[in-house]
């Protein structure tokens, strides 16, 4: 029979992981941009955020990073006509993705949401391991 960790042991583990994941998320986000979202997801999961708070916080972080990055690109003249055309083409698809995501998010339970986040983290970690091999 497999050993099941107690709620107290899980809480202690989360207390150790949360500050590390938050620090890594801030450092990676400052250095590279949205690559930090994995660390933020780990942090939010470790502190047991509700799915609504998780989504709102992740969205706020990614929007803030996107705006700051966009201003930086604008400051150095990186917005060419081709970039603006690509944005215009992608915008309807992004809006459709937001709509579909909203429908899925409101229709799933907290448990399913946590499992999806954990699965996404495992898949992204596996992809990084395979890429580096």
Secondary structure as a PSIPRED ss2 file (coil, helix, strand):
# PSIPRED VFORMAT (PSIPRED V4.0)

   1 X C   1.000  0.000  0.000
   2 X C   1.000  0.000  0.000
   3 X C   1.000  0.000  0.000
   4 X C   1.000  0.000  0.000
   5 X C   1.000  0.000  0.000
   6 X C   1.000  0.000  0.000
   7 X H   0.000  1.000  0.000
   8 X H   0.000  1.000  0.000
   9 X H   0.000  1.000  0.000
  10 X H   0.000  1.000  0.000
  11 X H   0.000  1.000  0.000
  12 X H   0.000  1.000  0.000
  13 X H   0.000  1.000  0.000
  14 X H   0.000  1.000  0.000
  15 X H   0.000  1.000  0.000
  16 X H   0.000  1.000  0.000
  17 X H   0.000  1.000  0.000
  18 X H   0.000  1.000  0.000
  19 X H   0.000  1.000  0.000
  20 X H   0.000  1.000  0.000
  21 X H   0.000  1.000  0.000
  22 X H   0.000  1.000  0.000
  23 X H   0.000  1.000  0.000
  24 X H   0.000  1.000  0.000
  25 X H   0.000  1.000  0.000
  26 X H   0.000  1.000  0.000
  27 X H   0.000  1.000  0.000
  28 X H   0.000  1.000  0.000
  29 X H   0.000  1.000  0.000
  30 X H   0.000  1.000  0.000
  31 X H   0.000  1.000  0.000
  32 X H   0.000  1.000  0.000
  33 X C   1.000  0.000  0.000
  34 X H   0.000  1.000  0.000
  35 X H   0.000  1.000  0.000
  36 X H   0.000  1.000  0.000
  37 X H   0.000  1.000  0.000
  38 X H   0.000  1.000  0.000
  39 X H   0.000  1.000  0.000
  40 X H   0.000  1.000  0.000
  41 X H   0.000  1.000  0.000
  42 X H   0.000  1.000  0.000
  43 X H   0.000  1.000  0.000
  44 X H   0.000  1.000  0.000
  45 X H   0.000  1.000  0.000
  46 X H   0.000  1.000  0.000
  47 X C   1.000  0.000  0.000
  48 X C   1.000  0.000  0.000
  49 X C   1.000  0.000  0.000
  50 X C   1.000  0.000  0.000
  51 X H   0.000  1.000  0.000
  52 X H   0.000  1.000  0.000
  53 X H   0.000  1.000  0.000
  54 X H   0.000  1.000  0.000
  55 X H   0.000  1.000  0.000
  56 X H   0.000  1.000  0.000
  57 X H   0.000  1.000  0.000
  58 X H   0.000  1.000  0.000
  59 X H   0.000  1.000  0.000
  60 X H   0.000  1.000  0.000
  61 X H   0.000  1.000  0.000
  62 X H   0.000  1.000  0.000
  63 X H   0.000  1.000  0.000
  64 X H   0.000  1.000  0.000
  65 X H   0.000  1.000  0.000
  66 X H   0.000  1.000  0.000
  67 X H   0.000  1.000  0.000
  68 X H   0.000  1.000  0.000
  69 X H   0.000  1.000  0.000
  70 X H   0.000  1.000  0.000
  71 X H   0.000  1.000  0.000
  72 X H   0.000  1.000  0.000
  73 X H   0.000  1.000  0.000
  74 X H   0.000  1.000  0.000
  75 X H   0.000  1.000  0.000
  76 X C   1.000  0.000  0.000
  77 X C   1.000  0.000  0.000
  78 X C   1.000  0.000  0.000
  79 X C   1.000  0.000  0.000
  80 X C   1.000  0.000  0.000
  81 X H   0.000  1.000  0.000
  82 X H   0.000  1.000  0.000
  83 X H   0.000  1.000  0.000
  84 X H   0.000  1.000  0.000
  85 X H   0.000  1.000  0.000
  86 X H   0.000  1.000  0.000
  87 X H   0.000  1.000  0.000
  88 X H   0.000  1.000  0.000
  89 X H   0.000  1.000  0.000
  90 X H   0.000  1.000  0.000
  91 X H   0.000  1.000  0.000
  92 X H   0.000  1.000  0.000
  93 X H   0.000  1.000  0.000
  94 X H   0.000  1.000  0.000
  95 X H   0.000  1.000  0.000
  96 X H   0.000  1.000  0.000
  97 X H   0.000  1.000  0.000
  98 X H   0.000  1.000  0.000
  99 X H   0.000  1.000  0.000
 100 X H   0.000  1.000  0.000
 101 X H   0.000  1.000  0.000
 102 X H   0.000  1.000  0.000
 103 X H   0.000  1.000  0.000
 104 X H   0.000  1.000  0.000
 105 X H   0.000  1.000  0.000
 106 X H   0.000  1.000  0.000
 107 X H   0.000  1.000  0.000
 108 X C   1.000  0.000  0.000
 109 X C   1.000  0.000  0.000
 110 X H   0.000  1.000  0.000
 111 X H   0.000  1.000  0.000
 112 X H   0.000  1.000  0.000
 113 X H   0.000  1.000  0.000
 114 X H   0.000  1.000  0.000
 115 X H   0.000  1.000  0.000
 116 X H   0.000  1.000  0.000
 117 X H   0.000  1.000  0.000
 118 X H   0.000  1.000  0.000
 119 X H   0.000  1.000  0.000
 120 X H   0.000  1.000  0.000
 121 X H   0.000  1.000  0.000
 122 X H   0.000  1.000  0.000
 123 X H   0.000  1.000  0.000
 124 X H   0.000  1.000  0.000
 125 X H   0.000  1.000  0.000
 126 X H   0.000  1.000  0.000
 127 X H   0.000  1.000  0.000
 128 X H   0.000  1.000  0.000
 129 X H   0.000  1.000  0.000
 130 X H   0.000  1.000  0.000
 131 X H   0.000  1.000  0.000
 132 X H   0.000  1.000  0.000
 133 X C   1.000  0.000  0.000
